[in-house]
Amino acid sequence: MEINKNILFILFTSDFYKCYYALNLASTYQACNKNVTIFFSGYACNFLKKDWDKYDKLKISEKVNKKKMTSYVNIFKLCSEINIKIYYCETAIDFLDITPNSFIKGTTIKSMPLYQVINTHKNSQTIFI
């Protein structure tokens, strides 16, 4: 039995904690020799922005910091540094009036249409959050 080494995360959540956890999960899979891609769509695109914390409605990031856990920005940058491919939905950022120049700096984030993401990863394990 061949084990699939490719994992696609589709983030569609407006819940900060789910997004934070997804990045932790993605980086862990990548560390376990999986090929991970993350696709931000819908309201999850708000967490690509420099001012992402204003979308953390439950102030989970404050608790993360208090517990001395890795910050959201650091885990996001780590994902980029360990070669996790990160894409966003152009339609979603247009709908939400987000521009790519408002994204968190120090990461590589590219646009990719949903069809291309799905077609490219049709044989990958997909995790929808």
N, C-alpha and C positions, 0 to 999 in steps of 0.2 A: 504494500500500500504506500503510495507516494503522499507525503505530507506537503500541503500547500504552504509555500514560504512567503506568499504575498498577502498582505492584509490591507484593506481599504477601510478607513474610518470616514463615515459621512456624519459631520456634525451639523445638526439642524436645531439645536437647543438654544433657548434663551436663558437657561439655568447655568450660572457661572460655575457652580460646583461640578456639574456634569461635564462641562467643557474642561475644567482643570483636571478632573479625573481622567478624561479621555487622553489628554496630553501625557499624563503619567503612564497610563496604560500603553499608549503608542510608543513611548520611549523605552518602556520595559520590553515590549515585543521586539523593537529594533535591537536592543541589547542581547536578545535571545536569537539573533541571526535571522530575523524575519525582515522582509522588505516592506516597509510601512509607507502608506500614503494617507494624508489627511486632506479631506475636502470640506471646506467651510461653506455652508449655504444657509439661507434664511437668516434668522436673528443671530445665529452663531457668528456671523460676520462682524457683529459689534465687538466681539472679543479679539479681533485683529487690530483694533484701533489703539492708538497711544492712550486714549482716555477710556479704555475698556472697563476700568473700575467703577464708572458711573452706571454700568449695566449689572453690577454685582448687587442686586437688590437686597439680598440677605446679609451683605457685608461678610461673606465667607472669607474673603482675602484677609480681612483683619484678624480672623481667628487663625488662618494659615500662618500669618506673620507672628502672631503671639506664640504659637506652638513651635516656631522656628523651623517650619517646613519650607521646602523650596518655593520661592515666590512664583506667581503665575508667569511673569515676564521671564524669569530665569528658566523655568521649565519649557516655555515657548522657544526661547533662544537655544536651549539644549537640543530640542527636537530638530531645529535647523542645523545645528552644528554636527549632529550625528547622522546627517544626510536623510532624514525623513523628508519626503517630498510633501510640500504644503501648497495646496491650491485653494482658490476661492471661486465662487460663482459670480460672474460679472453681472448677471441679471439681479442677483440678490443685493449686491453693493449699490447698484443703480437704484433699485427700489428703496433702499434704506438711506439714500443720499450720502454714501460713503465714497471717499476717493482713496485710491491706493497710496497717495502721499500722506494719508493720515494713519497708515499702518504702523505698528510697532517697528522701530528701527533695529537693525542688526540681525535680520532674518531674511530668508529668501522665500517669498510668497509669490506665486504666479497665478494668473487667470487660466481657467480651463472650463469649457462648457460641460454641462452635466452629461450630455450624450457621450462626449469624448472620455470623460472620467469613467462612466459605466462601461463603455466599449473597451477601453484600455484594461479595465480591471474585471472583466466579465468572468474570468476564471479565478479571481482572488476571493479569499474569505472577506465578507463585508460585515462591518459592525456599524449599525445606525444608532446614533445618539442624538 
